[in-house]
Amino acid sequence: MDAPIALPAESWTYAFTKLLEMIIARILGTSFLLILLALVASRLGSRTELPTGQFAESTLAEPKPLPWSGRDSSQIPHTREGELIRYGRLLIAFTADYIGPGGILSRRGNGMNCQNCHLEAGTKAWANNYGGVYSTYPKFRERRGALESVYQRVNDCFQRSLNSQPLDSLSREMQAILAYLRWIGAGVPRGVKPLGSGIPTLTWLNRPADPELGKALYAGNCQRCHGAEGQGLPYPVQAHAGYLYPPLWGPKSYTTGAGLYRLSRFAGYIRFNMPQGASFDHPLLSDEQAWDLAAFVNSQPRPVRVFPADWPDISLKPVDHPFGPYSDHFSERQHKFGPFGPIQKAKTGKKE
């Protein structure tokens, strides 16, 4: 009788495999066994044995979903519709060539371009992009207190961020921008806001954001592009009107009515896009630094624009909306700089 077979103690799977090998080898021969093992290996792929108590990750695990990113402009079709799309992209990328102090269509505006806030003509993931615009509008917006169309959304940016006037919804310019938004958002199902669209929301600080700490961060990370006085860097005159790097405060910057004047929006934008080279996967600043930097920039002087019809239901104002009146007892300063957790807790009844 054969001596008992000594089985390794690493795992029952290893023991069962060795026993099966022995049985097959005795019945069918070693050559057949080698062929069979080769087939099994090719089927399962190579795996490394782990010590007892550890488990290998499945080689069939689903990959993480990729964030939305816009198509390259080289893919715009060479058709009449394509011409309109290209014009829309030019209006987004180089707005000031057409609308602004040096514009060929209108001299109204601060000279900023749409892509100064919507990076890479609205195609970069987590950079205030347009991936979910055409798929989600029209939609109800608390700020308006009503259903908002794409045209209204575009004109909000012209008035609040570019400090200009609304476009006629029937104008070629508005129709071109709409064509570009529709082309950019092609493939996104109706009603879906894709991963990577908009601006990420950061975790609340447990203290107020500090403009003084942000001032030092600005000097070390931002002023080489945006200027020591936040004045921005214009394009060379022979290239384009407007700014390569936008002014962050002063008379040519976004107004107090812009979305980025809310601290959470600007901090999320900074965190994953600034300074140059930062991305969602490779940020260069911490959450805390982004909050403080946003507090510094948004505490600097800028154009004031008031929209009295905003927030007809004041209870729907975000916790970081910097202007009263409010439906709670917290100060305007706390609504601007935080801490926002207590406001959120009072608003929802949940601990943040």
N, C-alpha and C positions, 0 to 999 in steps of 0.2 A: 504494500500500500504506500502511496506517495506520502511524504511528510506534509503536515499542515502548511498551508501557504501563509507567509507572514505579510499581512496587509499594512501599507503605510497608514499613519494616523492622521494625515492632513485633512482628508474629507472622505465622506462616503462615496462621493462622485468618483474620486480617483480610484477607490477600491473596486467599485462596480465596473469601471472601465477596464481595469487590469484583469478582473475575473472573466469578463466578456472576451477580452483578447485571448486568454488562455483556452477557453472553450472553442472559440472559432478556429484557433490555430490547430488544435488537436483534431477537429472534425474535418476542416477543409484545407488545411495546409498553410504554411507560412506565406507563400506567394499571394494567395487569395486575400489573406489578412492584410498584407501591405497595401494591396489595391483598394480594399475596403476602407482602410484608415485614410488613404490619400483622398478618396471621395468624400469621406466625412469631413476631413480638414478643409477641403475646398468649399464645402457647403457652409461650415460654421465659421470659417476664418480662424486665424491663429489666436489663441487665448493664453494668457499667463496664469499659472496656478497661483492663488493667493493663500497666505497662511490661514489656518482655521480661525473663523470668526469674522473674516472679511469677505466682502462680496464685490465682484467685478461689476462695473457699470455696463448696462446693455449696449452692445455695439449697434443696436437698432434704435437707440433713443432718438426721438425726433429733434431736429435742430431748432434752435431758438428762432422765433420769427424775426425777420428783418424789418427795420423801420421803412416807411415810405420815403422814396426820393424821386424827384421829378425827372422826366425824360430830358435828354440832351436836345438843345435847340436844333441840332443837325437833323433831327428826326421830323421836324415840321415839314409837312408835305408841300410840294411845289404846285399848289393849286390856288384858286382865288381865295378859298378859306384859309389856306396856308399864309397868303399875303397878309390877311387880317390878323392871324395869330402872331406873325412876326412883328407886325406893327404894335400889337398889344405887349409883346415882350419888350420892345424898345421903350415903350411908355413906362414899363415897370423898372427896367434896368437904368434908363437914362431919362427919368421923368423931367429933370430940370432943363434938358434940351428943348422940351416942348412947353412945359408949364413951370414957371418960376421966374425969378428976376431976369434971367437971360433967355427965357423961352421964346420959341417962334410962334406959339399959339396964344399964350397968355403970360403976362408978367407978374401974375399974382402967385405968391407962395414964398417959401423960405429958401428955396434952392436945393433942398434935399431930394433924393430919389427914393422911390418906393423900396428898392432893394437895399437901401441903407439900413432898413429895419427888417425886411423880408429877404434874407441873404440869398445870394446867387439867383436872383430873380424869382425868389419864392420856391426854390427847389431843394434846399438843404434841409435834411432831417433835423427836427428839434430846434429850428432856427426861424420860428414864426412863419413857416411855409404855407403854401396854398393847397396842400394835399387834400384837405377836407372841406374846402370852401364850396366848390360846385356841388358836391354830394350832400351837403347839409343845409344849404340855403335854398329857399327862404326858411327861416326858423324864428321862433319866439326868442326875443332877447330882453332880459330884465331891464337893461339900461333904457331901452326904448319903451318898454312896457307894451310891446305889440310885435306882430310878425314883421320881420325885417327881410328885405329882398337883397339879392347880390348887389344891385345898383346902390342901394342905401349903404351897404357895408363898404363898398369901394369909396363912396363919397365921405363916409366917416373918416377914412384915412386921409383923404385930401384936405378935409377941414381941420381935423384934430392933430395930425402928425405933420402934414406939409404946410399947415397954416394958410391954406388956399381956399378956393371956392368950389362948390360941387359942380361936377360935370353934368351936362344934359344927358339923360339916359338914352336919348335917341342919337346922340352924336357919334361920329365914326370912332372917336377916341374911346368912349365908354363901350361901344360894341366890340372894339378890338381887345380891350382888356377882358371883357366877358369871354371872347373867343379863346384868349390865352388861358384863362382860368378853367374853361371847359376842356381844353386840350390837356393841360397839366393834370387835371383830375380824372381823365379818361381811365376807365377800369376800376375806379373806386365805386362800390355799390351805393345806391341811393340810401341816404340816411346814415352812412357809416363814416366815422371819423377815424382814419387809419392811424396805426401806430407810427409815431414820429412826427405827427402833425402838431401845429401849435407850439406852445412853450411848456416845458416841464414845470411842475409845481414842486417847490422845495419844502422840506420839513420846516415848520415854524421854529424860529429861535425862541429860547426861554428868557430872552432879554430884548430890550429895544435894539434895533439896528443902529449902529453908531457912525454918524457922518465923519467924525474925527478919525476913527480907524480907517474908514473908507478913503479919506484924503491921502493918507500915506500909501494905500494900495493903488490909488489912481496914479500917483507920481511914479511908482515903480512898474506899473503894468500897462498904463493906458495913454499917458501924455505923449509918448513918442509918435503915436498915430493921430490922436484927437487934440493934441495941443495942451500946453500948460494951463491955458485959460478955457479949455473945452471948446475951442473955436473950430475944430475940425481941420481937414486938409482938402482943399479944392482940387479938382482935376486940373492938369495943365490947360491953359486957355485954348490951345490948338486941338485938344482932344475932345472934351465935353464941358458943358456947363455943369454946375453943381459940385457935389462932394464925393471924393473917393472914400474918405473917412468922415462921417458926419459930425457936425457940432453937437456936443452933448448938453450944452446949456448956452444961454445967451439968446439974442434976438433971432438967430437963424435956426434954432433947435426946435424940437417938438414942443407942443403946447401942454398946458396943464390939463387939457381935456383928452390927451392921448392915452391909449391903453398902457404904454410903457411908463406912464407917470404913477401907476400903481406899483408899489414896491415889489410885490410877489411876482408880477409879470417881468419887471426889469431884472430882478435877481435871478429868476430862472433862465432868462435870456443870457445874462452874463455868464452864469455858471458853466454852460455847455458850449459857449461860442466865443468867449473872450478870455484872455487876449488872443491875438492871432495864433492859429495852430490848435486851439482848443476844439474839442468835439464832445459829443455825448459819451463816447467810449474812452476818451482821453482828456478829461477836464484838467485845467491848469490851476484852478482856484477851488477852494473848499466852499461848501454851502455857506458857512459863516462869513467867509471873505466876500462872497457874492452879495450877501445881504448888506454888509457894511459899505461895500462899493456902490451899490444901488442907492443906499441912503445918502451917501455923499453927493452923487450926481443929481439926484432928485431934490436935494436941498438947495441947489444953486438956482439963480434967477433964470427965468424963461418966459416966453409969451403966455399971457393968461387968456384963455378962451372959455367962456361960460356958456353952457347949453342948458337953459332953464327947464327944458322939457325932460331932461334926463331923470331916470329913477322916479317915475310917478309913484311907485310903491317903495318907500325908503327902507322897508324891512328887508328888501331883496338886495340892498347894496352889499358888495363884498366887504369882508372885515377890514381890508386894507384900502378901502376907498377913502381918499385923503380929505374929502370935504363933507361937512354936515349939511343938513340935519341928519341925525341918526335915530333909529328906533331903540337904542340902548343908552346907557349912562356913561359910556366910555368917552374920553376926550378926543378931540380932533387930532391931537398930536399922537395919541396912542394908535388911532386908526391909520396914521401915516407911517409911523416908525415901529409900532409894536410895543410890547409883545402882543402877538395876535391870538395866541392860544386861549387866553381868558375871554376874549371877544367871541371867538368861535364856540367856546364852551357855552357861553351865555346864549348864543344864537341858536345852537342846535340841541343844547342839553346834554352834549356828549363831551367826554374828556378828550382833548387833542394832544 
